[in-house]
Amino acid sequence: MTHLPAYKASGRCTTERGAALVIGLILLLVLTLLAVAGMNTASTELVMAGNEQYRQNAFQAAETGIENAIAALPTVPQTVAPTVVPNTPTTGNAGAQYTTSTQYEGDDLNVPGYSAGRYVGLNYEVTSTGTTTVRNANSVHRQGAYVVQSAGAGGSFR
């Protein structure tokens, strides 16, 4: 005797009941996995954007340090010991600071474009390190500076 599938009043076989539920749950699981992966990607990109912002803040702090050190060149002694300005906070850039080191490199008695022996060129190297207190972003910049002054002034600026 062969068994035929039982039919209900709807005309459907009773062995097909629940297939739509299983397929629906599988599709829901796939959508959930896609949503979780999308959230992880979004949060990672948010952290990356924040890191870039802090790196830019450190870059700007280092540039501020270079500008301030060049403005202060008249106060730098002409010795082999570098002049260091430690941990100076920047204005308008919360959490960013810079440290500068200005080193006198020597002088040039033959300054191009000036009368020989009447002017001297003083060479400096400024190193500025900008840092942020958040995520420890930093940026190091080096800048050379060349100051022309009249010779025979005892190494001081006029």
C-alpha positions as CSV (number, residue, x, y, z in Angstrom):
1,M,0.0,0.0,0.0
2,T,1.5,3.4,-1.0
3,H,1.1,6.4,1.1
4,L,0.0,9.5,-0.6
5,P,0.6,12.9,0.9
6,A,-2.3,14.2,3.0
7,Y,-4.0,17.3,1.7
8,K,-5.8,19.9,3.7
9,A,-8.7,21.9,2.7
10,S,-6.3,24.6,1.3
11,G,-5.1,22.0,-1.2
12,R,-1.5,22.0,0.1
13,C,0.6,19.1,1.2
14,T,1.2,19.0,5.0
15,T,4.9,18.2,4.5
16,E,5.5,21.7,3.0
17,R,4.3,23.5,6.2
18,G,7.1,25.6,7.8
19,A,9.3,25.9,4.7
20,A,8.5,29.6,4.3
21,L,9.4,30.1,8.0
22,V,12.8,28.5,7.6
23,I,13.6,30.5,4.4
24,G,12.4,33.7,6.1
25,L,14.6,33.0,9.1
26,I,17.6,32.4,6.9
27,L,17.1,35.6,5.0
28,L,16.7,37.5,8.3
29,L,20.0,36.0,9.5
30,V,21.8,37.1,6.3
31,L,20.4,40.6,6.6
32,T,21.5,40.8,10.3
33,L,25.0,39.7,9.3
34,L,25.1,42.4,6.6
35,A,23.9,45.0,9.1
36,V,26.5,44.0,11.7
37,A,29.3,44.1,9.1
38,G,28.1,47.6,7.9
39,M,28.1,48.9,11.5
40,N,31.7,47.6,12.0
41,T,32.8,49.2,8.8
42,A,31.2,52.5,9.8
43,S,32.7,52.6,13.2
44,T,36.2,51.8,11.8
45,E,35.9,54.6,9.3
46,L,34.8,57.0,12.1
47,V,38.0,56.1,14.1
48,M,40.1,56.6,11.0
49,A,38.6,60.0,10.3
50,G,39.3,61.0,13.9
51,N,42.9,59.9,13.6
52,E,43.3,62.0,10.5
53,Q,41.9,65.0,12.3
54,Y,44.3,64.5,15.2
55,R,47.2,64.1,12.8
56,Q,46.2,67.4,11.1
57,N,46.1,69.1,14.5
58,A,49.7,67.8,15.3
59,F,50.8,69.0,11.8
60,Q,49.4,72.5,12.5
61,A,51.0,72.6,16.0
62,A,54.4,71.8,14.5
63,E,54.0,74.5,11.9
64,T,53.0,77.0,14.6
65,G,56.2,76.0,16.5
66,I,58.3,76.6,13.3
67,E,56.8,80.1,12.9
68,N,57.3,81.0,16.5
69,A,60.9,79.7,16.6
70,I,61.8,81.7,13.4
71,A,60.2,84.8,15.0
72,A,62.4,84.3,18.1
73,L,65.7,83.9,16.2
74,P,67.1,87.2,17.5
75,T,67.1,85.6,21.0
76,V,68.9,82.4,20.0
77,P,72.5,82.4,21.2
78,Q,75.2,81.6,18.6
79,T,76.5,78.6,20.4
80,V,76.6,74.9,19.7
81,A,74.0,74.2,22.4
82,P,70.4,74.1,20.9
83,T,67.7,76.4,22.3
84,V,64.8,74.3,23.3
85,V,61.2,75.6,24.0
86,P,59.3,72.6,25.6
87,N,55.6,71.7,25.5
88,T,54.0,75.0,24.4
89,P,50.2,74.7,23.9
90,T,48.7,76.1,20.8
91,T,45.8,78.6,20.7
92,G,42.6,77.6,19.0
93,N,43.8,73.9,18.8
94,A,42.7,72.2,22.0
95,G,45.0,69.4,23.1
96,A,47.8,70.2,20.7
97,Q,51.2,71.4,21.7
98,Y,54.7,71.9,20.2
99,T,58.3,71.6,21.2
100,T,61.0,73.4,19.3
101,S,64.7,73.1,19.1
102,T,66.7,75.8,17.4
103,Q,70.3,75.1,16.5
104,Y,72.9,77.6,15.3
105,E,74.7,76.0,12.5
106,G,77.3,78.6,11.7
107,D,77.8,81.7,9.6
108,D,78.6,82.5,6.0
109,L,80.9,85.5,5.3
110,N,80.4,85.4,1.6
111,V,76.7,86.3,1.3
112,P,75.5,86.3,-2.3
113,G,74.2,89.6,-3.5
114,Y,75.8,91.6,-0.7
115,S,79.2,93.4,-0.5
116,A,81.9,91.0,0.6
117,G,82.9,91.3,4.2
118,R,80.1,93.8,5.0
119,Y,77.4,91.3,5.8
120,V,77.3,87.9,7.4
121,G,74.7,85.1,7.0
122,L,73.7,83.2,10.1
123,N,72.5,79.7,9.5
124,Y,70.0,78.0,11.8
125,E,68.0,74.8,11.8
126,V,64.7,74.7,13.6
127,T,63.1,71.3,14.5
128,S,59.5,71.4,15.7
129,T,57.5,68.5,17.0
130,G,53.7,68.9,17.2
131,T,51.7,66.5,19.3
132,T,48.2,66.0,20.5
133,T,47.2,64.7,23.9
134,V,44.5,62.5,22.3
135,R,45.6,59.4,20.5
136,N,49.3,60.5,20.6
137,A,49.4,61.9,17.1
138,N,52.7,63.7,16.3
139,S,54.4,65.5,13.4
140,V,58.0,66.5,13.1
141,H,59.1,69.4,10.9
142,R,62.5,70.7,10.1
143,Q,63.2,74.2,8.7
144,G,66.4,76.0,7.8
145,A,66.6,79.7,8.4
146,Y,69.2,82.1,7.1
147,V,69.5,85.5,8.7
148,V,71.6,88.3,7.0
149,Q,73.0,91.0,9.2
150,S,75.8,93.5,9.0
151,A,79.3,92.1,9.8
152,G,81.2,93.3,12.9
153,A,78.1,93.7,15.1
154,G,79.4,91.1,17.5
155,G,76.9,88.5,16.4
156,S,73.9,90.4,17.6
157,F,70.8,91.4,15.6
158,R,70.1,95.0,14.9
